[in-house]
Amino acid sequence: MEDVGSVVAWVGAVWLALVLALIVVPSALGVSLGISEAYMWVLVKTLEWATIRIEKGVKKPQPQMLKTPAANGIIERDETPMEKEIARLHRADFEFSDIFYFCRKGFEAIVEDEVTQRFSSEELVSWNLLTRTNVNFHYISLRLTVVWVIGVIVRYCFLLPLRFTLAAIGIISMIVGTTMVGQLPNSSVKNYLSEVVHLTCSRILVRALSGTIHYHNKENKPQKGGICVANHTSPIDAVILTNDGCYAMVGQVHGGLMGVIQRATVKACPHVWFERSEIKDRHLVTKRLREHVADKSKLPILIFPEGTCINNTSVMMFKKGSFEIGGTIYPVAIKYDPQFGDAFWNSSKYNIVSYLLRIMTSWAIVCNVWYMPPMVRKEGEDAVQFANRVRSAIAHQGGLTELPWDGGLKRAKVKDTFKEEQQKNYSKMLVRNGSIG
């Protein structure tokens, strides 16, 4: 038993030494040894080969099924605006066919509405050897199945332990580092060391995800005293952004491991954590955020105005609170590549542990981040209009669908007031077009 224990200890020491030497230290210094690049090259070639095998293996080739994004939905919609449809109803006499438009729209909403599908994983154009998220992908060949089995072994027996080790190192380093920096008196030195700790640990955590991130237009990076707003797909969005710069986080106080991290980081950096009772008081929250923005020496605030995770295909309604604070808004668009892994967190279906397990057993996390020109509130523009303008800019830059719906519908039903508002809009258009009267 002693011999077995010594062997295990020796293997563990060698494993940790290799991880530190080949990954942790280079990532902390912001350099790359080319390991990630080589891994991504092999991965891309493997997925390209798998796609070709799938296309060749289909008995009745239907290229459009593989090349048309499945996210388009299961029904073909008529995108004619409601106003144009109703404008055709100029007859003074009512006909039964006048209700067909509303019946069709009702059936479309029942079969597949444009909201709830945003809270499920994005469909894939081609199988990525992870999960079969499209009904078009079935058993093709023994060779493809063998490659899939090898991939499972690699992901669970090598990548998962490696990523778990890196995540543990990154989290422990974050807690210890920020706690030590937090003991220093407030000064420029403390701020500098805090940014170094946050950047270093974020780089390690990105390596724990096998992250490949492409940052665009860095000249537009958020500046101190500003507010950075971004679309929200995953809890790792914050890690993706802090890998390239430091931010002051805004969020609710948590318990457990997350609570330990929050209490440690707030000592070194002016993060804004709220108790549940404070979050319900919008005026108190706004006051604290305004005080933070007013201090131009503090890091930019990072806010996700959607309030929940959306599945990487759309941008939903931005809550206006972030745009009532004042100051300069720095929009950021984040778009993940679903071919290598599904970054979306469906919190209604998976808890955080299950989600992290899925992330750490995916091939990699690949995404693009676009820093956009700063935006300010125009004269005569209210907070809602400003929020919508910023949302439109982010959706356009990221190639995402812009939806006016509240992300809160992920867990709540549509309010009766909203239904009544839509009913009033229908009746107004009917009257205006002469269909009623």
N, C-alpha and C positions, 0 to 999 in steps of 0.2 A: 504493500500500500504506500509505503514511503517513497518507493521508486516511482510509482505512478504519479504521486503528488509532485515529486520533483520534476518529472517530465512535463506535467501540465503547467507547473510554474515557469519552467524554462520556455515552453512554447508560448505562454502568455507574455513573457518578457520580450521574446523575439518579435512577436506580433505587435506589441505596443511600440517597441523601438522602431520597427519599420513604418508603422503608421505615423509616428512623430517625425521621423526623418524624411519620409517621402511625400507626406501630405500636409501635416499640421504646420511644420516650420515653414515650408514654402508658401502655404496659404496665408500664414500670419505675416510674412514679408511681402505678400502681394505678387509673388512670382509663380511661374508654372514650369514643371519639369517635362511637360508634354504628355503626361500619362492620360489626362482627361481628354486631350485632343485625339490621342490614339484610340482610346475607348470609344469615343463618339464616331470616329471614322469606321471602325469595325461594326458598330451598331447600325449606322446608316446603311452600310453595304449589306448587312444581314437583312434588314427590313426591306430594302429594295429587292433582294433576291426572293424574300417571302411574298412580296406583292406580285412579282412576275409568276411565281409558282401558283398563286391563287388564280390569276387571270388565265393561265394555261390549263389549270385543273378544272375550270368550270366547263361542264359538258356542253351547255348551250351558252356560248359567250354573249354577255350583255355588258359591253364596256361602259355604258352609261350608268349602270348600277354601281360600278366601282369608282367612276370618276365624278359622279354627282354627289356632293356632300349630303349625307343622310340627315343632316340637321335641318334640311328643308322641310321635313315633316312627312306625315303619311297621307296627307290629302293635298290636292292641288287647289290653291285658293285663287279667287278672283280679287285682285287688288284694287278694283275700281272703288274710289272713295264713295262713302255713303252719300255725300252731298250730290255727286253726279248721278247716282242711281235714283235718288229721290227727285232730282230735277226733271227726270223724264215723266214724272207723274203730274202732268199739267191738266189732266181731265178733271172736270168738276164733279163727274159722277164716279163714285167709288166702284172699282172692279176687284174681284177676288184675287186677281193676279198681282194687285198692288202690294200684297203682304209677302210675296215670295222672297223678296230681298231679305227681309227681316227673318223669315223662316230659315233661309239658307245660312245666314250669318249665325243664327242660333244653333243650327246643326253643326256648323264648323267649330263653334266654341265648345260644344259638348264633346265632339270627337277628339279635338286637339286644340285647346286654347293656346294663346301665345304667351301665357304667363307661367303656368305650372310646368311646362316643358323646359323652362329656363332653370328649374331646380332639380334637374336630373342630368346625369353625365352626358357630355357632348358625344354625339355619334361620330364614328370614324369613317373616313373614306376607304381605308384598307386596314385589314387586321394587323395589329402591331405585336402579335405574339404574347400579349398580356391577357386580355379578356376579349371575348367575342361580343362586342357591343352593337353588332349589326346582324340582322337575321340572314343576310346574304352569305355569311361566312360559315361554311360547314367543313366536314372532313374532306381534305383534298388529296393528300398522299402520305405514305409512311415517312418519307424523308422530311416533310414539313412537320409532322408530329414529333419525330425524333429531335429536330431542332428546337421545338417548343419545350420538350422535356429537358433538354440540356439547358435551355434558358431558365427554366424553373429552378434547376439545381444551382446554377450560377447566381441567380437572384437571391435565393433563400439561404444558400450555404456559404456564399462568399460576400456578396454585396450587402446583405442585411447585417451580418456581424460587423463588417467594416463601417457601415453607415451608423450603426448603433454606437460603436466605439467613438467615432468622430463627433456624433451628437452629444455624447456624454462629456467628452473633452470640451466641446464648445460651451455647453451649458454650465459646467463646473467653472470653467475659466471666466465666464460672464459673471457668475455670482461672486467668485473670489475677487476678481479684478475690480468690479464696481464697488464692492464692499470696502476694499482697501483704498481706492481713490476717494470714496465717500468720506473717509476720515480726515481728508485734507481740508484746510480752510478754503473758502471760496476765493478763487483767483484764476488768472488766465492759465496758469500751469495745471490746475485741477481740470479746467475745461478741456485743455489739450489732451491730458492723460485719459479723460473720460471718452473722448472721441476715438483715441487710439484703441482703447479696450473694446468699445462697441464695434468698430470696424474690424478689428482682428477676430473677434468671436463670431461676427456675422460671416466673415469669409470662411471660417472653419465650418459653420453650420451649412453654408451653401455647398461646400465640398461633401458634407454628409448627405446631401440630396443629389449628388453628381450633377450639380447645377451648371448649366451653360447659359449665360445671360448676355444679351447684346444690348448695350446702352446706346441710345441715339440722341444726338443734339445736346451734348453735355454742357454746351454754353448756356442752356436754359435751366440748369439745375437749381432747385429751390434755394433761396438765400435766407439768412437769419432774419428773424422778425416777420417771416411770411408764413403762409399756410399752403401745404402741399396736399392736394386732393387727388385721389386715384380711384379707378374702378376696382371692385373687390371680387376676387375669385377664391382666395384661399387664405388661411392664417399665415402662410409663409410669404404672403405679399410683403409684409413688413421686413422680413429677412432679406428678400430680394432687393428691396430698396436700400436698406441700411448697409448692404454689401458695397454700395457705391457712395454712401454719404450718411451722415448722422442726422437723426430726427428726434424730436420730442414726441413721444407717443401719447395718445389720448385713449382712455378706455376705462372700463369698470374694474374695480378691485376684485381679484379672484383669490381662491384658497388653493391649497395644495402646492405643487411644484411651481405653477404659474405665479402664485402669490409670493413665493420665496424669491423668484426672479424679479417681480415687480418691486418688492421692498428693497432689494439690493440695488437695482438699477436707478431707482429714484434718488438714492443717496448721492449718486455721482452725476446724474443728468436730470434736468428739470422736466421729467415726464409729468403728465397730468392724469393722475388716477382718481377716479370718483367712486364714492360709495353708492350703493344702489339708491339710497334715499336722496342723494344729491342729484343723481341722473334725472330723477323725476322732476326736480326743480330746474327748469330750463334757464331761468334768470341767473341762478347761481353758477350753472355751468358756463353760460355765456360770459359772465363777469370774470371768471377765472381764465378763460381763454383770451379774453381781451387784454387782461393784465399781462399774459404771456406774450402776446403779439406786440404789445406796446414796448416791450424791452427788446431793442434791436440787437442786443448781445446774445440773446437766447436762440437756440436752434429752431429751425422751422418746425411747425406742428404738422404731423402726419395724420390725416383724417380720411376715412373711407365713408363718404356721405350716403352710400346705398344702405348701410346699416346691416347688411347680410351678404353672404357669398352668392354670386350668380355664376352660371356654368360656362364662362369663358366665351360665350357667343353674343352676349348682349350687355347693355348698360341700362339699368332701371332708374327710377326716380331718385334724384338726389334730395336728401332732406335739407331744408333751407337753413337750419341752425348754423352750419359751418359758414354760410355766406352772409350772415347778419353781423358777424364779428367785426368786419372791416379789415383793412389791410390788403396786401397783394396775394392773389391766388396763383399758385403754380400748379397747373394741371399736369398729370402724368398718366399715360395710357400703358396698361400692362396686358400683353397678349401671350398666352402659353401655347406651345406646340403640342397638341394632344397625341401626336404620333408616338412620343416617347414616354408619356405618362399622363394620367388624368389628375390635374392639380386641384380640381374643384372639390370643395368640401360640402357635402349635403348633410348639414348638421341635424336634419330631421330624421335621417336614416342611419348615420354612422356617428358614434362617439369619437372623441378626439384620439383615443388610443387606436381604434380601428382605422381611422383616417391616416394616422402617421404610419401604421403598418403598411397600408396600401401604397403610400408615398415612397416608403423606404424599400419596397419590393418592386417598384417600377423600374424601367430602364434608366431614366434620367429625368430631370426637370429642365426643360429648354424653354426660354421665353425671350420676348423682345420688350424693352422698356423705352418709351419715347418721352423725353422731357420736352414740354411744350412752352411756347412763349408765355410769360406772366400775363394775367388778366386782372383787371380792376372793375369794380362796379361803376356802370355808367350813370350819368345824371338822369334822374327820373326812372331808373330801373330798380324794381323791388328785388328782394332776396330770391323769390321764386324764379323770376325771369333770369336773374344772374346765374342761379344754379342750373337752369335749363340750358343756358348758353354754354356754360362750362361742360355740362354733360354731352352736349352735341359735339363739341370740339374733341372730347376724349373718344367718343364713339367713332367719329370720322377718322381720327388718327389711328386707332387700333383696329379698324375694320370690323367694328361691332355693331349689332343692331340696337337702335335707340328705342326704348320703350318707356311710355309715360307712367307705367304702373309702379306702385309702391312695393318694394321688396318684402315688406311686412306681410304680404299675402302668402308668403312661404308658410306661415303658421296661423294666419288669421283669415277670416272670411271678409268678403267685400262689404264695406260699410253701406248701410241703407241710404245714407245721404248721397253716396256716389251713384248708386242705382237711380235714385230720384233725379239726380243731375243729368244723367244720360237720357232718362225718359223725357225730361224737359227739352233737351237738345233735339231729340227725335221729333217731338211735337212742334217745336219752333220751325224746323226745316220743312215739315209737312205743310204747315200753314203758309210759310214763306213761298213755297213752290206751287201753291194753289191746289194741293191735293185735298185739303180740308177747307171748307169755307162755302 
